[in-house]
C-alpha cells in the first residue's frame, strides 16, 4: 500500500503516517481530520509567506 502525500511547494505531509501517529496518541475520527486540515492550512500559510518573502527579496 502506497503512502499518500500532500505536497505544497516542496513541503510534504505523509497523511498515512500522520493518521497513524494521531491514532497512537488517542486521536481518531473527526478530531484527526480536523488536525490534518489545520496542519495543511499551516503548511499553506507558511508556503505563501515564504513565497511573499522570496518575491520581496527578488524585487
Secondary structure, 3 states (H helix, E strand, C coil): CCCCEEEECCEEEEHHHHHHHHHHCCCCCHHHHHHHHHHHHHHHHHHHHHHHHHHHHHC
